[in-house]
Amino acid sequence: MRPLRHSWLSVPILLSCLFWPVPASQSDAPDAEAVPLARYLAYARAAADWTWEHRDELLESWKDSFDPRSPFGYRPPGGLLEMAVIDAHFYEKEKKPVYAERAKHILLSYRDHRTRFPEWARRLRPDYEQPGVPVLPDFFTVMRFIRAFDTLRRLDALTPKEAVHLETDISESMDYVLQTQEWGPMNRAVLRAESLAWALRALPGHPKAGSWEMQRRALGDDNWGNWQIEDATIYHGVWLYALLGYADALGRREELLRTPEMTYYARYFLRLMAPSGMVPDFGDAWWNGNWNRFLVFFEAAAAHHRDPELKWAAATIVRRFLDLENPRNIGLAYNLLDCARWGADDIPSRRPTAPSGEVLEDVVGKKIVFRSGWRPDSTYLLLNYRDEGDGGLNFRDYLRDTIPVEEEKMTHGHADENSIVLLMSGGSVLLHDAGYRDFMPSGPFGAYRQDYFHNRLCFRPRKIFFGQKEGQWRYSRREAVPGQGVLEFFRDSGAYRRVRTQKVDFLALDDFDYSRTRLVDDNWGGQWDRVTVYVKDPEMFVIFDIFKSLREEFFTLASLWHTRQVLARGENWFETAYDRIQSEALSPARRLLLLFPLTHYRPLAVEPQRRHSQEEWTISQTTAQHFELGQTAVLAAVLMPHNADADLDSLATRVVKASAEGNVAGLTLSAEGREIIVAAKIDPRRDMIRDWRRPKYTYESGRIEFAGFETDGDFLFASRRDSRLAYTIVNLTRALFEGRPLCEAGTSYYGLAFDGSPDRGGRGRLRYWRDEADLSPKE
């Protein structure tokens, strides 16, 4: 074992309105209990009081940080509108004049903050030519001004002059909001729709109400009853919350939550919940970002569906992130007000019990979660194979044609197809996703959206220059010849290239879970299957990355794995750990042994790479060759979560045998007196040898052999202890072990052969066969 020494650069915390600071992980916390809605209201009231009392210093802080050169243009002070909404709410409930006066003060003085924006800066922006600098330029917050105004106007808390003053601010700001045209089922469109809905509710008789209603429908109808085109955790939260706000303004919130799409999303995000206490960050997202909006969604969904598991999701987020005893975050207080308005107290919290599973299917969600349970110390792995997809074509084309987007999918998705987004065990983060960006539109090399920032296989239709180590025989001299760095070879501008993905198979069983997912790049001419196997005892993940060339070409393949710390290195293995993600220190209790069992002509490398706004390490295993049409190659990895004091050499020797020959990739593992066998067919389509009759395959065409087994199955998992053999074989007609028959499908009639010949019978494939066998010698 050889320790590695390295140092880290300090990384400043990235500030954003989309996520909040969080306390340390609580892996030993009890199961979450539902939070009384009164506590949400108490936080909102106290935060509004605190903001009012400190408004002068908050405004001074805003003035000190105000940047007229910001690419976003004029941005008024944050937090004041949220306070106004909360005060207007309590005025309606309690009729105390102090709340109305405070809310009125905020709204009536809000236009005055534009004096901070200089004339020279206004002239630089064509969108400010007419009618000038808007009072409400940010469509993330426009609706908050209108919500407070609507309540005060409805309760006759405004004089006629005050009402006209505020109506003008709203009208001019709505004109500005609609100058930029963004539409489709995505966050930026529904935020505009929400603002329009509130403007119509507050000013139904306005001269422009007809135009507002037309555009409200144009934007809102695209989002109501449609799948969101985005695949990014932060923007899922924004879209869900804005859509709820839109429905609230229309008085149709319950109707929205009854739609099939919103019902789906309630279960979808629940099933994604990780031991971190939040939906993992995939696509444009930050670690545990935007939990506040997901909290509102789960509370509203739990109340509508009367679902204790959704209530558990809300309670878990509260337990993990919310300090109810320190009510100073007014943005969060605004969210908690809606938790109280849309939630319900009579629903208990109940922890889910669902095992590993698809989230939720292979058309819209395209994710698979492997989990040992639902507690903070459970093991959890998220595989994301979501592509840009076929849905929402007109919306995606419009965005691609209108805004300068290059590095991301339409919109906010990454080149993360078939990647491992998150691996956790024992409360520790062991693998993690790439993050959003350091600056717009993306950081260097497309950071952090391109494929080489993710835990996945990367391939290119060209060949890397390996060079040679001293003493090797690649060249006519034996001296070392420097080769290319792996990241140097793969990096480019980071521009996203569209691919398509499919689920091939998924099974969740008592002793293992198994998935096979596929990425196809039609332009580059490559196909990559990722076989993921969760071995539950002893706990580990076996990964086979199987590449198939769809054309004759040179290809370079690299399996990339990212980490914060490389703590030790041995022969073909690395011990890795995440000590922190940005400002959050992570639990050091568990580490990850990353082992590469197939080694011939597959060099390993460790290189520094910046990810998630921090310095990390990229571990790679690479191979490159000329491929004939249909030729395949396999890279494999074994992921072993373990305690910090584990014997690494003992763990590494659990892999007894590994091979990728004869159309089968397989491992034999040793574990406490048992032998575990994991194998997958490299190319399942190689079995298809005829078309004039069915089945198109025969046992002989699909036959593979590994570790004593002979079968035509696509996947094999077995455990042997002494004379007892437990096995599961997937998609098979026959299986033998050491020459002993294990199972065989019956002969059936298929008929109607295309060549007109009589049927001779055939064996259809069993979905899977799962059994035990006694291998004792027969007397």
N, C-alpha and C positions, 0 to 999 in steps of 0.2 A: 504494500500500500504506500502510495507516494502523495503526501499532502501538497496542495497548491497554495501559494501565497499571492495575495493580490490586495489592492486597496480600492476603495470606492470614492467616486466624486460625490460631494454633497449636492442634493437636488432640492431646490426650493419648492414648497407646496404650490400646486397650481390652483389658482382661485377661480371659481366659477359659480354662477348662480344656480347651477343644476345639481350641486351636491354639497353636503355639509360635513363638517368634522365629525368623527365618530370616536367613541370610547374604545378601549382595548377589548379584544375578543373575550367572550365568556363561555368557554367550552364546557364548563361544569355547571352552567346555569340550569335551573329546573325548567320544565316545560312551560311555555309562555301561557299566561292567563290573559283573558280578555281585559282590555282597558276600559273602564267606565267612560262614557261619552262626556260626562261632567268634567273629567280631568283634561280632556281636550279643550273644552270651553274655558276652563280655568287658566290653562296655559295661554290661550289666545287673548283672554282679557288682560292677564298680567303682562304679556309681551307688548300689547298695545299701550298699556299704561307706561311701561318702561320706555317705549319708543317716543311717546309724547313728552315725557319728562326729559329725554335726552335729545330732542329733535334739533336743538341748536348745534350741539357738538357733532351730531350726525351730518348735518348740512355742511358744517365747516370741513369735516372729513371728505365729504363729496367734492367740495370746491377745491380742496388741495389735490385731489386725485383726478380732477376733470381733465380730459384730453380732447381738445377740439379737432385733433388730427386723427382720431379714432376712425377706423374703416366703417364703423357702425354709425358715424355721425353724432348728432346730439343725443345724449342719453341723460334724462332727468334723474334726480336722486331716487334711489331705491328704498323700499320699505314704507314710505309714507302712504302710498295708495293702499297697501295691505292693511295698515293701521286704520285707514278711513273705512274700509269694508267691515272690519271687525267692530269699530265703534258704531257704524250704522246698524249693524246687526243687533248690538246690545241696546241701542236706542229703540229699535222696533220691539224688542222683547221686554224692556224695562221702563221705557219712556222717560229716562233720565236726560234732561236737556244737555248735560255736560257732554254726552256722547255725540249728540247732533252737532254741537258747537265745534267740537274737535274735528269731526269729519268734514264739516263745512269749511273750516279754516284750511285744511289740507287741499281740498278741491279748488277753492276760490283763489288760492295763492299759487297753484301749481303752474300756471302759465308764466309766472314771474321768473321761474328758474331759467328760462330761455336767454335771459340777459348774459348768462355765462358763455353763451356761444357767440363768438365774434363774427362780424360781418364778412371778414375775409374768408372765414371757414364756410359760411353759408354760400358764398359765390362759387366755391369749388364743387358744390353738389348740385347737379341738375334737378334732383328730386325735390330740392327746397325752393325752386323758382316760384312755384305757385302751390299753395297760398303763402309760402314762407316756411320758417322753421315750425314744425307742428308741436303742439302741446304734448301730444301722446305719440311719440315716434316708434315705440317698441310694441310690436303686436303680441309679445309675450305678456304685456301688462295692461294693454288698453282696456280690456274688459273689467279690470279692477276699479278703474276710475268710474266706469259706467255703472257697475254694480252698486257702488256707494251712492252715486247720484240717483239711481233708480229708487233706492230705498228712501232717501231723504225727500225726493219729489213726491213719492207716493204717500208719505206721512205728513205732507205739507210743512216740512221743516225748512223750506227755501222760500224767500221772497220772490216775487215776479222778476225783479232785476237780477237776483242771484241765479235764478233758473235760466234766464236768457244768457247770462254770462257763461254758464257751464254748458248750455246747449250749443253755443258757438264753438267752444273748445272741442266738444265731441264731434260736431259736424265737420269741422276743418280737419280734425285728426282722422276721421273715417275716410275723407277724401285722400289723405296721404297713405293710409293703410292699403287702399285699393289701387294706388299707382303701380305697385309691383304685382305682377300677375304670377301667382304660384297656385297650382290646383292639383287635385288628385288626393287619394287616401294617404295622407302623410301629415306630419305634425304642423308644418308651416301653413298648410291650407286650412286645417281645422281650427287653428288659432285665429285666423282671420274670420272664419265662419262664426266662431264663438263671439268675437268682438261685434260682428254685424248683428247677431241674434240679440245681444244685450242692447245695442243701439236701437234696434227696432222695438224692443220691449220698453225701453226708457222713453223713446221719442216716436210713438206710433203715428203721430200726425205731422211729422217733419216733411217739408217739401221734397226731400230726397228719399223718403221712406220707400217709395216704389222701386227706385234703383237699388237701394240697400237690400230689399227683399229679394229682388231678382238675383243679385250676386250672392246673397246668403244661401239661396237654394242651389245655385251653381256650384258653390264650394262645399256646402254641407251635405248635399245629396250624394256626392262622390264618396264621402266618408261614412255615411250612415248605411249600415248593412253591406259593407265592403271589407275585404281583407286589406290591412295596411301593407303598403309596398316596401316599407322599411324593415331592416333586420338589424337593429341596434338598440341596446337596452335603454340608454338615455332617452332616445326618441320614442320608444314604445311608451315610456312613462309620460312624456309630454303629450303624445297623441291621446292616450287613454284619458288623462285628466282634462285636456281641452275638450274632448268629445263629451265627457260628462258635464262639463260646464256649459257647452253648447246646448245639450239636451235640457239642462236645468233652466237656462234662459227661456227655452221654448215650453217649459212645463211638461216635458216628455221623458224625463229621466228613466222612469220605470219601463216605459216602452222601449227605450234604447237598450236597457239591460236585458230585455226579453229577446232581443234579436239573436239569431244563431251565432253570429260572429262574436258578439260580446260574451255570450255564454261560453263559447269556445275559448276566448282569451282568458276568461277567469280560470278555467282548468289548466290552460297552457302555462300561464305564469306561475300558478301554484305548483305544477309539476316540475318547473324549473328551479324552484327554491333550493338554495344550496345550504350547507352547514354554516356558511358565513352569515346567514340570516337574511339573505337578499337574493334576488335574481342575479345570476352571474353577468358580468360585463362582456358582451360580445358586440362586434361591429364598433361603430363610433360610440365609445362608452369609457367610463372610468370605473375603477374598483369601487363597488358599493355606491355608485353614483345614482342620484335621483330617487333614493329610497322614499323620500317624502311623498312623491306623486304616486308611487306604487302603494304606499300605505293608504292613501285616500281611495284608490281603486279597489283594494281588497276589502276595506270597510264597506264601501258601497255595494260591491258584489256580494259580500257575505250577507248583508241585510236583505238584498233582493232575493237571493237564492235560499236564504235561511240555512246557510251552509257553515257548520262549525270548522271545517278545514280551511275555508277561506278566512274565517275569523282568526284561526291559528296563524295564518300567514301575516295578517295585520298585527296581531299581538307579538309575533316573533320579531317583526321589524321594529316595533316600539321597544321591546326588551333590548335589542341589539344596538339601536342607534339613538334613541330619544332620551334625553335627560329632562324629565318633566319638572325637576326641581330647579331648573335654571332657565326660566322663560324670558329669553332675550332675543331670540331669533324670530323677527317679525314675519319673514317670508315663510318660515315653517308654521308660525301661528296661523297664517292665512290658510294653509293646507289643513291644519287641525280643526279650524272652524268648519270646513267642509266635511271632515271626518265626523264631526258631531252632527252636522245637518243631515248627512246621508247614511250614517251608520245606525246600528241598533244595539241596545243593551241586553236584549233577551236571548242572545245567541251565545252559547258556550264556545270556548276554544277547544278544538280537538286535533291533536297531532295526526297527520296522515300516516297511513301504513302501506301505501302502494310501493311495490318493489321497483327494480329497474324497469325502464319502459321507454317506448317511443313518446316523444313530446311534439305533437300528440299523434302524428301520422307522417306519411312521406310525400305529401303534396304541398301543404302550407307551412307546417312547423319545421319539418326536416331536421330534427334534433333527437338525440338519444341520451338518456341519463342512466348511468350505472350507479347504483347506490346500495349501501348496506343497511340504511335506515334513514331516519329523519331527525336525528339528534345532532347537536353541535359538534360532536366528536365522530360522527359517522363518516364512512368513506364515500366519496362522491366524484364522479367523472362525467363531464359534459362533452359529448361529441357533436359538433355542429357541421352538418353537410348541406346547409341551405345555400342554394344558388340564387341568382337574380330572379329566375323563374319566368314563367310565361304570363302570369297575371299582371293586370294593370299596364298593358303595353302602351296605350295612348298617353298615360300619365308619365311613364318612364321615358318615353320618347320626347315628350315635351320638356321635361327637365334636362335631358341630355342635350337638347337643341337650344336651350335658353340660358342655362347657367354654366360657368366654366368649371365643370366637374370632370376630373380625369382619374384620380386615384381610387375613387370609391364606386360601389355599385349605385344604382339609382334607387334610393339614396341611402347614404350612411352605412352601407354594408361593406365588409372587407373581403379580400381574397383569402377567406378563412374556410373555404369549403373542405370538409373532411378533417378539420383541425380539432385538437383537444383544447377547449376553451379554459377549463378549470379542472384541476385534480386536488382534492382535499382529503386528509385523513387525520384523525385524532385532533382536530382543531387547527391543523397546520395546512398552509397552502404549499403545494408541491409543484404544480404547473399552473401557469396563469396566462391570460390573453395579453394582447399587445398594447391596448390603450387607444386613445382618440388621435390627437395630434398636438404638437408643440406650438405650431402657428399655422395660419391659413395659407393656402388651402390644405397642404400637408407639409410635414417636415421633410428632411433630406431623404431621398430615395423612396418617396411616398410614405414616409413614416406616419402612422404605424399600420398602414392598410395593406401593403403588398404581402404576397405569400411568404416571403422570407422573414417576416416578423411573427409568424405563427407556428404552432406546434403541429407541423404537417410535412408531407412530402412535397418538395419542389422539383420540377423537371423543366428542362429546356432542350430544344432541338439543335443542340450543338455540343461539342465535347470540351470538357474542362482540360486544361493542361496540368497534369499531376506533378511533373518534374520527377525527381527520384531522390531517395535517401542514399546516403553514402553506403557503398557496397552492393547496391542493387544492379540489375543487369538490363535495365530498359535501354540504356545507351551504350556506346562502345567504350566509354570510360566509366570507372567505378566511383568517381567523385559525386558528391551531392549536387543536384541541379534544382534550384528553387522552382517551385510550381506556383500555380494561382491559389489565392485564398478563396474559400468557398463563397463567402459573402461578396467578395470582389467579383466573382464570376456571375452570381445571380442578380446582383443589384442593377437597377436601371432607374428610369424616372419614377417608377412606382405606378405607372398607368395600369388601371384594371383591365384585364382581358376576360371577356365573358366565357364561362364554361357552363356545363350542365351536370347535374348530379342526380343520383338515384339511390334508393335503398334496395339492396339485393336481398338481405335477409336480416331477421332479428328474432332471437329467442331469449327468454328469461326463465331459467330453471333453478333448482335448489342449489346445485353445486357450481354452476357457472352461468354467465350471461354471454351472449354472442351476437355480434352484428357484423354485417358486411355492407359497406357503402361504397359507391362508385362515383368517380369524377371523370368526365369525358371532355377533352379539349379537341374539338373537331378541327380547329385551325392548325394547331401545332401537331396534331396527329398522335395523341397519347391518351391512354386510359389508365386510371389508377384506382385500384380497390384497396380500401383500408379494412382489414379484418381486426376487430377489437374483441378480445376475450377477457372477461373478468373472472379470474380464478378466485374462488371465495375462501378456500382453505388449502394451503396458506395463501394469504391475500396477495394478489399481484395481478397485473394486466399484461397480457401478451398481445403484441401488435405485429401484424404482418402487413407491410406495404408492398403491394404487388402491382408492378407496372407492365403494361402491354402496349407494344408499339402498333399503331394503326397505319403505319407507313414505313417504308425503308428509309432509315435516317440515323444519324448520330444523335444520341440522347445522353444527357447528364442527369442523374437522379441524386437527390440529397434528402435524407431524413433529418429535419431540424427540430431541436429541442432547446427551450430557453429557460434560463434560471437566473437567480440573483447571485448565488454562491456555488462554486465548485469546491467542496470541502476535501475531497480525496479522489484519487484516481488509481485504478488498478488495470489489469489486463482486460481491455475491452469493456470496462465499466467506469462509471463516475458516481460519486455521492454528491447530491445537490440539495440545496435548501433555499427557501425564500425567507429572508430575515425581515423584509419590509416591502410594502408597496407604497411608494411615495412617502407620505408622512406617517403612515400607520405601521407600527412595529407588529410583527406577526409571531405567533407561537412557535418556539423552537423545538417543541416536543418531538416532532416527527420529521423525517428526512426521506429523500427519494434516492434509491439505487437505480440508476439507469444503465442497463446492460444490453450490449449488442452481441447476440449469439452467432450471427453469420458474419464472418470476418474476411474471407478471401476476396482480394481486390475491392475492398470496401474501406478506404482510409477513414480514420476518425480525426476530428479537428475541434479545437476550442478557440473561439474568437470573441472579442468584446463587441457588444452591440447595444445601442441605446433603444430601450423599449419602455413604454408607459412612463415617460419622463424620468427615467432613472437608468443608471448604468447596469447592464446585465451581461450574461455570457450566453453565447449560442454554441451548443454542442451539435456537431453534424457527423453523419456517416454518408459517404458519397461513393457512387460508382458511375462509370461512363463507358459506353461502347457503341459500336455500330449495330443497330437492330434490323433484322429482317422483318418483313411484314408479319405481324402476329407474334413476334418473339417477346418473351417475358423476362423480367428480373425481379428479385425479391430483396427487400431490406427488412430487417426484423429488430424489434426492441422489446425488452421486458422491463416493466415499471414495478419496482418493489418498494412500497411505503414501509418504513421501519422506524423504530425508536432510535433516539440519538445514540444510545449506548450499544447498539446491535453490532454483532461480529460481521463485518462487511465481507471478509473472505468466505465465511460460511454461507452468507446469502448468495454470493456470486457463484458458488459451486453448485447451487440448486439446479442450474441448467446442465444436464448431463450430456445431451446430444442435440444438435441442430443441423438441419439440412434443408435445401431447397432444390431438389432434383426430381426428375420423373413426374412432373406435374403435381408435386405435393411439397408444401412448405410445412415443416413440423419441428416441434420441440419435445424432448423428454425431460421432465423435471423430477427431482428427488426431494421428497418432503416427509420427514419423520416416519420412515419405514414404508412409505408409499411411493409408487412411481406414477406420475401424472403425464399423460400424453395429450398434446394439443396439435392438431394438424388441419390444414385447409388446402383444398384443391387450388392450384395456381390459376388455371384457366378452365372454368367449368364448361365453357362452350366447346372445348376441344373434343368433347364426347360426341358431338353431333356429326354423324358420318353419312347420313342418307336422308333423302326427302321423299322418295316415292311411297314410303309407308311409315306408319307410326307404331311404336315410338321411333324417333329419329336417332336414338342412341341405343347402344348395346352395353351389356356389362363389360365386355372386353374393351370397348372403346373408352370407357370411363374408369377403368380399373386403376387404382393407385395402391401402393404398398408403403407402410411406415410402421416401425416399431412393433412388428408382428402382426399388424392388421393388414388385411386385403379387403378392399371395398371399392365401390364406385360412388360413395357418398361425397358430398361437397365439403363436409366439415366433420371432424372427429374430436371428441373429448372423452378420455378414459382415465380411470384410476385403478391401479392394481396394488393389492396388498396380499402377499403370499399367494394363495391359490384363488383369491376372490378378484374378479374383474367386473367393474361397473363401467358401463360405456353408454355413450349417446352418439349416434351417427345420423347426419342430416341429409335428406334428399338422396336416398339410396334405393337400389333394388336388391343388394345382397351384401353380406359381410362375413368375413372369416377372421379368426385369430389363431395364428400358428397352425393353420390348416383346418381348424375346427369350425364348422358352420355355426354362425351366431344367429342369423336371420335371413329371410329371403321373401320378397314380395311374390304374390301369386300370379299365375298366368291369366291374362284376360284377352278378350276379343276387341279388336280396334276397327277392322274392316275398312271398306271404301278406299283401298290403296290407289294412289294416283296413277300407277302403272297398270291398273286393272287386274292385278294378280289376286288370287284368293288369300284370305288372311291366314297367317300361320301362328297367330297369337304373339303376345309380348308381355313384358313385365313393366308396369308403371312404377314410378318411384314412390316410396313411402316418404311422407313428410319428414318424419324422423323415427328412429327406433331407439328405445331407451330400456336397458335391461341390465341384469347381472348374470355372470356365468361362473361356474365352478371349474377351475382349471386343474383340479386334482387328477392325478393319473387314474385312468379307469382300470378296475380290476378285471 
